[in-house]
Amino acid sequence: MTVDAYGLSRVMGEAGVLPQGAQRLNPSLPLRDGELLIDVECLNIDAASFKQLKEACQKDEQAIAQMIRAIVAERGKMQNPITGSGGMLIGRVREMSSAHPAAKVLSVGDRIATLVSLTLTPLVIEEIKAVHLEIDRVDIKGHAILFASGIYAKLPSDMADTLALAALDVCGAPALVARYVKPGMTVAILGAGKSGALCLAQARESMQGQGKLLALDISRPALDTLSQLKLCDATVPVDATRAVDVMQQVLTATGGILPDLVVNCASVANTEMASILSVRDGGTVIFFSMATSFTKATLGAEGVGKDVTMVMGNGYVPKHAELTLELLRRHEGLRKLFEERYV
């Protein structure tokens, strides 16, 4: 029997469609060849998705729980129908097919975080135990299935599960920053949340004290915190939906020189043009926000005649989990910030 590495057999009624693009998945048991079964403890909902859920439910925890249960019951996975995004999960290995690659390195009972999106992960929710509004997290009882192609990380023993989950949720961001940032560059990071803070820490290391690093966000307190942790050279309070204003403020902060690289970690819509206008001609923009519109970004760049390389961060870079956890271990202040905000 050929192992179904991508979970095609779990797609219901759409032959040849991959699980992420499917309308509905079959999360039923028993486990199939090449799969891994997880007893789920919590879901870390994607920031853009959780923001939409909170707004739609007016921050009512019971209403949010009901909406999440309805989505998962209907679709067999957690994929917000408005944002299209999902998140990730933490759980304990209950069972493994011998054909799953993890069978060589994991044991039943090991605690893991999935590093693939909930938008392609078959999921059953039996109970929602708690909704944590401030950290985009939902504690549940249920099970999920990881395909043979699915990436994951074994939870570290030297930090709380919730801390590891908060960092691993966005671990592709700092890993891609490590690939693109070089000493001497001028770099701007838009967004002061989890991914933004990690990207700043990695950019700071990659720049090796050469160049200029800007942090941009609408929240002055958040920017003040990043500045106190010495994660940036300058902070720029901006409303990222006002593209021209952002560009002018960045020009002022850099003495008239636009950045070589802009990294967009904002969790709100309509920030594409702020990133594009704020990078130099020939520069690069990395989009990590699930609120990013490919259409707005590409047509917007064309519309203003901007020669810019645009990179859509796909959440996976080899060894991204290890890189991110090591960032937290090296940066005591960054780790403390995560513990205060997300644990």
Residue pairs with C-beta under 8 A, 6 or more apart in sequence:
1 33
3 33
3 34
3 99
3 148
4 32
4 33
4 34
4 147
4 148
5 34
5 147
5 148
5 149
6 18
6 19
6 147
6 149
7 18
7 19
7 25
7 35
7 120
7 122
7 145
7 147
7 149
8 16
8 17
8 18
8 19
9 32
10 19
10 25
10 26
10 27
10 32
10 76
10 122
10 145
10 147
11 17
11 18
11 19
11 22
11 24
11 25
11 26
12 22
12 23
12 24
12 25
12 26
12 76
13 23
13 24
14 22
14 23
18 120
19 25
19 77
19 120
19 121
19 122
19 147
20 117
20 119
20 120
23 75
24 74
24 75
24 76
25 75
25 76
25 77
25 120
25 122
26 76
26 122
27 76
27 77
27 122
27 123
27 124
27 143
27 144
27 145
28 124
29 37
29 143
31 37
31 95
31 97
31 145
32 97
33 97
33 99
34 97
34 99
34 100
34 147
34 148
35 97
35 100
35 145
35 146
35 147
35 148
36 93
36 95
36 96
36 97
36 100
36 102
36 103
36 106
36 145
36 146
36 150
37 93
37 94
37 95
37 96
37 143
37 144
37 145
37 146
38 89
38 91
38 92
38 93
38 94
38 112
38 114
38 143
38 144
38 145
38 146
39 91
39 92
39 93
39 94
39 142
39 143
40 89
40 90
40 91
40 123
40 140
40 141
40 142
40 143
40 144
41 89
41 90
41 91
41 92
41 139
41 140
41 161
42 89
42 90
42 137
42 138
42 139
42 140
42 162
42 165
43 68
43 78
43 87
43 88
43 89
43 118
43 137
43 138
43 140
44 87
44 88
44 89
44 90
44 136
44 137
44 165
44 166
44 169
45 53
45 68
45 78
45 80
45 86
45 87
45 118
45 136
45 137
45 138
46 80
46 83
46 85
46 86
46 87
46 117
46 118
46 136
46 290
47 136
47 193
47 194
47 267
47 289
47 290
48 80
48 83
48 85
48 267
48 268
48 289
48 290
48 291
49 80
49 82
49 83
49 85
49 86
49 87
49 290
50 87
50 136
51 267
51 268
52 80
52 82
52 83
53 64
53 67
53 68
53 80
54 64
54 133
56 67
56 82
57 63
57 64
57 67
59 133
61 130
61 131
61 133
62 131
64 131
64 133
64 138
65 128
65 131
65 138
68 78
68 125
68 128
68 138
69 125
69 128
71 78
71 79
71 80
71 81
72 78
72 123
72 124
72 125
73 125
76 122
76 123
76 124
77 86
77 118
77 119
77 120
77 121
77 122
77 123
78 86
78 87
78 118
78 119
78 121
78 123
79 85
79 86
79 118
79 119
80 86
83 290
83 291
84 119
84 290
85 117
85 119
85 290
86 117
86 118
86 119
86 120
86 121
87 117
87 118
87 136
87 169
88 113
88 114
88 115
88 116
88 117
88 118
88 165
88 168
88 169
89 113
89 114
89 118
89 121
89 123
89 144
90 111
90 112
90 113
90 155
90 161
90 164
90 165
91 111
91 112
91 114
91 143
91 144
92 109
92 110
92 111
92 112
93 102
93 106
93 107
93 108
93 109
93 110
93 111
93 112
94 108
94 143
95 108
96 102
96 103
96 106
96 108
97 103
99 148
100 146
100 148
101 148
102 146
102 152
105 154
106 112
106 154
110 154
111 154
111 155
111 161
112 152
112 153
112 154
112 155
113 152
113 153
113 155
113 164
113 165
113 168
114 121
114 144
114 146
114 150
114 151
114 152
115 150
115 151
115 152
115 153
115 168
115 171
115 315
115 316
115 320
115 321
116 146
116 150
116 151
116 152
117 315
120 147
121 144
121 145
121 146
121 150
122 144
122 145
123 142
123 143
123 144
123 145
124 142
124 143
124 144
125 140
125 141
125 142
126 140
126 141
126 142
127 140
127 141
127 142
128 138
128 139
128 140
129 139
129 140
129 141
130 138
130 139
131 137
131 138
131 139
132 138
132 139
134 341
135 162
135 166
135 341
135 342
135 343
137 162
137 165
146 152
151 316
153 164
153 168
153 171
153 321
155 161
155 164
156 164
156 325
158 329
159 325
159 328
159 335
160 339
160 343
162 342
162 343
163 328
163 335
163 338
163 339
163 342
163 343
164 325
166 194
166 338
166 341
166 342
166 343
167 194
167 198
167 324
167 325
167 327
167 328
167 338
168 321
168 324
168 325
169 194
170 194
170 195
170 198
170 265
170 288
170 324
171 198
171 320
171 321
171 323
171 324
171 325
172 288
172 313
172 314
172 315
172 316
172 317
172 320
173 195
173 198
173 199
173 263
173 265
173 288
173 313
174 195
174 198
174 199
174 201
174 202
174 320
174 323
174 324
174 327
175 202
175 317
175 319
175 320
175 323
175 324
176 286
176 288
176 311
176 313
176 317
177 199
177 202
177 203
177 206
177 263
177 286
178 202
178 205
178 206
178 317
178 323
179 317
180 261
180 284
180 286
180 311
181 187
181 202
181 203
181 206
181 207
181 261
182 206
182 207
183 206
183 207
183 208
183 209
183 210
183 211
184 207
184 210
184 211
185 207
185 211
185 259
185 260
185 261
186 211
186 212
186 213
186 214
186 254
186 257
186 258
186 259
186 260
186 261
187 203
187 207
187 211
187 212
187 213
187 214
187 259
187 260
187 261
187 262
187 263
188 213
188 214
188 215
188 216
188 236
188 250
188 259
188 261
188 262
188 263
188 278
188 279
189 196
189 199
189 200
189 203
189 213
189 214
189 215
189 216
189 232
189 262
189 263
189 265
190 196
190 216
190 217
190 238
190 240
190 262
190 263
190 264
190 265
190 266
190 271
190 274
190 275
191 216
191 217
191 240
191 264
191 265
191 266
191 267
191 289
192 215
192 217
192 219
192 222
192 223
192 225
192 226
193 222
193 265
193 267
194 338
194 341
194 342
195 265
195 288
196 215
196 217
196 226
196 263
196 265
197 226
197 231
197 334
197 337
197 338
198 324
198 327
198 334
199 263
199 265
199 288
200 213
200 215
200 226
200 231
200 232
201 231
201 327
201 331
201 334
202 323
202 327
203 213
203 263
204 213
204 230
204 231
204 232
205 327
207 213
212 233
212 234
212 254
213 231
213 232
213 233
213 234
214 232
214 233
214 234
214 235
214 236
214 250
214 253
214 254
214 259
215 223
215 226
215 227
215 231
215 232
215 234
215 235
215 236
216 223
216 235
216 236
216 237
216 238
216 240
216 246
216 250
217 223
217 235
217 237
217 238
218 237
218 238
218 239
218 240
219 237
220 237
223 235
223 236
223 237
224 235
225 337
226 232
226 235
227 235
228 333
229 331
229 333
229 334
229 337
230 333
231 333
231 334
234 253
236 249
236 250
236 253
238 245
238 246
238 249
238 274
239 245
239 246
240 246
240 266
240 268
240 271
240 274
240 275
241 268
241 269
241 270
241 271
241 274
242 274
243 273
243 274
243 276
243 277
244 277
246 274
246 277
246 278
247 258
247 274
247 277
247 278
250 258
250 259
250 278
251 257
251 258
257 280
258 278
258 279
258 280
258 283
259 278
259 279
259 280
259 283
260 279
260 280
260 283
260 284
261 279
261 283
261 284
261 285
261 286
262 275
262 276
262 278
262 279
262 283
262 284
262 285
262 286
263 285
263 286
263 288
264 271
264 272
264 275
264 285
264 286
264 287
264 288
264 289
264 292
265 288
265 289
266 289
266 291
267 289
267 290
267 291
268 289
268 291
269 291
269 293
270 296
271 289
271 291
271 292
272 287
272 292
272 293
272 296
272 297
272 300
273 296
273 300
273 304
275 285
275 287
275 297
276 285
276 297
276 300
276 301
276 304
276 306
276 308
276 310
277 304
277 306
279 285
279 306
279 308
281 306
281 307
281 308
282 307
282 308
282 309
283 308
283 309
284 308
284 309
284 310
284 311
285 297
285 308
285 309
285 310
285 311
286 311
286 313
287 297
287 310
287 311
287 312
287 313
288 313
292 312
294 312
297 310
298 310
301 308
301 310
317 323
327 334
328 334
328 335
328 338
329 335
